[in-house]
Amino acid sequence: MSNYVLNTWYPLTWSRNVGHALTAHQILEQQVVLYRTEGGKVIAMEDACPHRLLPLSMGKLRGDAIECGYHGMTYDCSGKCVRVPGQDLIPSSAFVRTYPIHENMGLVWIWMGDPAMADPGKVFDLPQYHDPRWSAVEGDALEIKANYLNLADNLCDPAHVSFVHLSTLGNAASEDVPVHSEQQDGKVVTWRWVIDAPPIPLFAKHGHFKGNVDRWHYYYYHAPSIAVIDFGSAETGTGAPEGRRDNCIQIFACHFITPVDQDTCIDHWLHVKNFQADAQVNAELSADFRVAFSEDKTILEAIQRNERRLPSRRTVKIAIDAGSQRMRRLVERMREAEAPTA
């Protein structure tokens, strides 16, 4: 796991998918078994019985304990072995590693590093998600056959929407608009404003604008695996660039990334918007996002294939890459800070 930041909270799966049953997950190239106790608490353990290393996810729950499917050794919620069929003596080494877990924003978050450092107060939170004046809609868990940092590049890059997402999130009006970026505390912010231009298709459909708009895109990348895109539009000339956004459409597109291994990641996405909508409108919005993120998936998987095919090829850097370069340096510094000293 040396290629990953360990002492941080990662999204693992949607809370809605975790019940009183064993499910197997992979994160940072490690196997984890997950379940919810009868009291509702989520438990995460290494998915391997210490006897013969059979995945515990192939066993069964006995109350809130896991019974291994090979020889029936049973482990409680703390990972301690509490039963060895056929003998009273339980080996002192018969325990399974457990991982700190916290639930927020509809997701199960896991800490893969030093458990003593796992502060639940540091789990990412978006205040608007809980604000009754806003509405949140959970999306999907999109598997992408690409390294999670390649997805991070995409999520630090407002420029690509002008070419990749013309049916949903972009239009040609923004092709030559400069992109700005800066590093803040623990995150990279990339942004641009498109002034006095036609609304993008998503906002033309749901914003009911009668003319041109002033449009913003702010990409907030919280290293190493969280991106929140604040984008919206207001009638042009009404003061949105100066902060007057009382009559606008605004959406936070949230991406919570699970690094599975070096070639695979999972994008858990949801959207939070500043207006209430019925089930049909929410479904239409999710469908549009699904189209856009599928387009990203196609692009990123093609890049990953070429990176494997051309491992020594040096890529050309241009101005719009500044945000993603800042992001990668930030992640690398986090990894270096965890590296053991000689």
C-alpha positions in Angstrom: 0.0 0.0 0.0 3.0 2.3 -0.2 1.7 4.0 -3.4 -1.3 5.4 -1.4 -2.0 7.8 1.3 -3.1 5.7 4.3 -3.9 8.1 7.1 -7.1 9.6 5.6 -10.8 8.7 5.3 -11.7 7.0 2.0 -15.3 6.4 0.8 -15.9 2.6 0.6 -19.5 2.1 -0.4 -23.0 3.6 -0.1 -24.5 3.1 3.3 -27.7 2.0 1.5 -25.8 -1.2 0.4 -24.7 -2.3 3.8 -27.0 -4.6 5.8 -26.8 -7.5 8.1 -24.9 -9.6 5.6 -21.3 -10.0 4.6 -20.0 -8.1 1.5 -16.5 -8.1 0.1 -14.8 -4.9 -1.0 -11.3 -4.0 -2.3 -9.6 -0.7 -1.5 -5.9 0.3 -1.8 -5.3 -3.3 -3.1 -6.5 -4.7 0.2 -9.6 -7.0 0.8 -12.2 -5.9 3.3 -15.4 -7.6 4.5 -18.2 -5.4 5.6 -21.4 -5.8 7.5 -23.9 -4.0 9.7 -24.6 -5.4 13.2 -28.1 -6.0 14.5 -27.8 -2.7 16.3 -26.9 -0.9 13.1 -23.2 -0.3 13.4 -21.0 -1.0 10.4 -18.0 -3.3 11.0 -15.0 -3.7 8.6 -12.4 -6.4 8.9 -9.6 -7.8 6.8 -11.2 -10.3 4.5 -9.0 -13.3 5.5 -9.3 -15.9 8.3 -5.9 -16.2 10.0 -6.2 -20.0 10.0 -6.0 -20.8 6.2 -6.7 -17.3 4.8 -10.1 -18.1 3.4 -12.0 -14.9 2.8 -14.3 -14.3 5.7 -16.9 -12.9 3.3 -17.4 -16.5 2.2 -18.5 -17.4 5.8 -21.7 -16.4 7.6 -22.9 -14.2 10.4 -23.7 -15.8 13.7 -25.5 -12.9 15.4 -22.9 -10.1 15.1 -19.9 -12.4 14.8 -18.4 -13.9 11.6 -18.1 -17.7 11.3 -15.4 -18.7 8.8 -16.8 -20.9 6.1 -13.9 -23.4 6.2 -13.6 -24.6 9.8 -16.1 -22.5 11.7 -13.6 -20.3 13.6 -15.7 -17.3 14.8 -14.7 -13.7 15.2 -16.5 -11.0 17.1 -16.8 -7.3 16.1 -13.4 -6.5 17.5 -11.8 -9.2 15.3 -11.1 -11.4 18.3 -11.6 -15.2 17.8 -14.3 -16.3 20.2 -14.7 -19.9 19.1 -12.6 -22.7 17.6 -14.8 -25.8 17.0 -13.5 -28.9 18.7 -11.2 -27.2 21.2 -11.3 -24.9 24.2 -8.0 -23.3 23.7 -8.1 -20.3 21.4 -4.6 -19.3 19.9 -3.6 -15.8 21.0 -2.7 -15.0 17.3 -6.3 -15.8 16.2 -7.5 -12.3 15.5 -8.5 -10.3 12.4 -7.6 -6.7 11.8 -10.5 -4.3 11.9 -10.7 -0.8 10.5 -12.3 2.4 11.8 -15.6 3.2 10.1 -17.7 6.3 10.0 -20.9 7.1 8.0 -21.7 10.5 6.5 -23.4 11.9 3.4 -24.9 8.5 2.6 -21.5 6.8 2.5 -19.4 4.4 4.6 -15.9 5.9 5.1 -13.0 3.7 6.1 -9.6 4.5 7.6 -6.8 2.2 6.2 -3.9 3.7 8.2 -3.0 4.1 11.9 -6.3 3.6 13.7 -5.1 5.9 16.5 -5.2 8.8 14.0 -8.7 8.1 12.8 -10.6 11.2 13.9 -14.3 11.0 12.7 -14.4 14.8 12.8 -12.1 14.8 9.7 -14.5 12.9 7.5 -15.4 15.1 4.6 -18.7 17.0 4.9 -20.6 19.4 2.7 -22.9 21.6 4.8 -25.4 22.1 2.0 -26.0 18.3 1.9 -27.8 18.7 5.3 -29.4 22.0 4.6 -33.2 21.7 4.1 -33.1 24.6 1.6 -31.0 22.4 -0.7 -31.8 18.9 -2.0 -29.4 16.0 -2.3 -29.7 13.0 -4.6 -27.5 10.0 -4.4 -26.1 8.7 -7.7 -24.1 5.6 -8.6 -20.9 3.8 -7.9 -19.2 4.0 -11.3 -16.3 1.6 -11.8 -13.6 3.1 -14.0 -10.7 1.0 -15.3 -8.2 3.7 -14.6 -5.9 4.9 -11.8 -7.7 7.1 -9.3 -5.2 9.9 -10.0 -6.2 10.0 -13.6 -9.8 10.5 -12.5 -8.5 13.2 -10.1 -6.9 14.9 -13.2 -10.3 15.0 -14.8 -11.8 16.5 -11.6 -9.3 19.3 -11.5 -10.0 20.2 -15.1 -12.9 22.6 -16.1 -11.6 22.8 -19.7 -12.6 19.3 -20.8 -16.3 20.0 -20.5 -16.2 22.2 -23.6 -15.2 19.2 -25.7 -16.4 16.0 -23.8 -19.8 17.0 -22.4 -21.5 19.1 -25.1 -24.9 17.4 -24.5 -24.9 18.1 -20.8 -22.3 20.1 -18.9 -20.5 22.2 -21.6 -20.7 24.2 -24.8 -18.4 25.8 -27.3 -18.7 29.2 -25.6 -16.1 28.3 -23.0 -13.4 26.8 -25.3 -11.0 29.7 -25.1 -11.8 30.9 -21.6 -8.7 30.7 -19.3 -8.6 28.3 -16.4 -7.2 29.4 -13.0 -5.9 27.3 -10.1 -4.4 27.6 -6.7 -3.5 25.3 -3.8 -5.2 25.9 -0.5 -5.0 24.1 2.8 -5.3 20.4 1.9 -6.9 21.0 -1.5 -6.5 22.4 -5.0 -9.1 24.8 -6.4 -9.5 25.2 -10.2 -12.0 27.6 -11.7 -13.2 29.7 -14.5 -16.1 32.1 -15.3 -17.8 32.2 -18.6 -19.5 35.6 -19.0 -22.5 36.4 -21.2 -22.8 33.1 -23.0 -25.6 30.6 -23.7 -26.4 28.3 -20.8 -25.1 24.7 -20.9 -27.7 22.1 -21.9 -28.2 21.0 -18.3 -29.1 24.5 -17.2 -31.0 25.4 -20.3 -33.3 22.5 -19.3 -33.6 23.2 -15.6 -32.8 26.9 -15.2 -35.4 28.3 -17.5 -33.2 31.1 -18.7 -34.5 33.4 -21.3 -31.1 34.7 -22.5 -27.4 34.5 -21.9 -25.9 33.7 -18.5 -22.8 34.2 -16.4 -21.6 30.7 -15.6 -19.0 29.5 -13.0 -17.1 26.3 -12.5 -15.2 25.8 -9.2 -13.5 22.5 -8.9 -12.4 21.7 -5.3 -10.1 18.7 -5.0 -9.6 17.5 -1.4 -6.6 15.3 -1.5 -6.4 12.4 -2.0 -9.8 11.3 -3.2 -12.6 13.8 -2.9 -13.8 16.3 -5.5 -16.7 18.7 -5.2 -17.6 20.8 -8.3 -19.5 23.9 -7.6 -21.1 25.1 -10.8 -24.0 27.3 -11.7 -25.5 30.1 -13.8 -27.3 33.4 -13.3 -28.9 35.8 -15.8 -26.0 37.7 -17.3 -25.3 41.1 -15.7 -27.1 40.3 -12.5 -24.0 40.3 -10.3 -23.1 36.6 -9.9 -19.3 37.2 -10.4 -19.5 39.7 -7.6 -21.2 37.2 -5.3 -24.9 38.0 -5.8 -26.3 34.6 -6.4 -29.8 34.9 -4.9 -31.4 34.2 -8.3 -29.4 31.5 -9.9 -29.2 27.7 -10.4 -26.3 26.1 -8.4 -25.3 22.5 -8.1 -22.6 20.7 -6.2 -21.5 17.6 -8.1 -19.7 15.5 -5.5 -17.3 12.7 -6.4 -16.0 10.4 -3.7 -13.4 8.1 -5.1 -12.4 4.7 -3.9 -8.9 3.7 -5.2 -9.3 -0.1 -5.8 -5.9 -0.8 -7.2 -3.4 0.8 -9.6 -5.7 0.3 -12.6 -9.2 0.6 -11.1 -11.2 3.1 -9.1 -14.9 3.6 -8.1 -16.5 7.0 -8.4 -19.4 7.4 -5.9 -21.2 10.5 -7.1 -24.1 12.5 -5.9 -25.5 16.0 -6.6 -26.7 18.7 -4.2 -28.7 21.6 -5.7 -30.2 24.8 -4.5 -33.8 24.0 -5.5 -36.3 21.4 -4.6 -37.5 19.0 -7.3 -39.9 16.1 -7.7 -38.8 12.5 -8.4 -39.0 13.0 -12.2 -36.7 16.0 -12.3 -34.3 14.3 -9.9 -34.2 11.3 -12.2 -33.7 13.5 -15.3 -30.7 15.3 -13.6 -29.2 12.0 -12.5 -29.6 10.6 -16.0 -27.8 13.6 -17.5 -25.0 13.2 -15.0 -24.8 9.5 -15.8 -24.3 10.4 -19.5 -21.6 12.9 -18.6 -19.7 10.6 -16.2 -19.9 7.7 -18.7 -18.2 10.0 -21.2 -15.4 10.6 -18.7 -15.2 6.9 -18.1 -14.6 6.3 -21.8 -11.9 8.9 -22.0 -10.1 7.8 -18.8 -10.1 4.1 -19.7 -8.7 4.9 -23.1 -5.9 7.0 -21.5 -5.2 4.1 -19.1 -4.8 1.7 -22.0 -2.4 4.0 -23.8 -0.4 4.6 -20.6 0.1 0.8 -20.3 1.0 0.5 -24.0 3.4 3.5 -23.9 4.9 3.4 -20.5 8.0 5.6 -21.3 6.1 8.2 -23.3 6.4 11.7 -21.9 3.3 13.8 -22.2 3.1 17.4 -23.2 2.0 19.9 -20.5 -0.2 22.9 -21.3 -1.6 25.8 -19.2 -4.8 23.9 -18.3 -2.8 21.2 -16.6 -1.7 23.5 -13.7 -4.5 22.3 -11.4 -3.9 18.6 -11.9 -0.1 19.1 -11.5 -0.8 20.9 -8.2 -3.1 18.0 -7.1 -0.5 15.3 -7.9 2.3 17.2 -6.0 -0.1 17.5 -3.0 -0.8 13.8 -3.0 2.8 13.0 -3.4 3.8 15.2 -0.4 1.1 13.4 1.7 2.6 10.0 0.7 6.1 11.2 1.5 5.0 12.5 4.9 3.9 9.0 5.8 7.0 7.2 4.5 9.1 5.6 7.2 12.4 7.4 7.9 15.6 5.4 7.7 
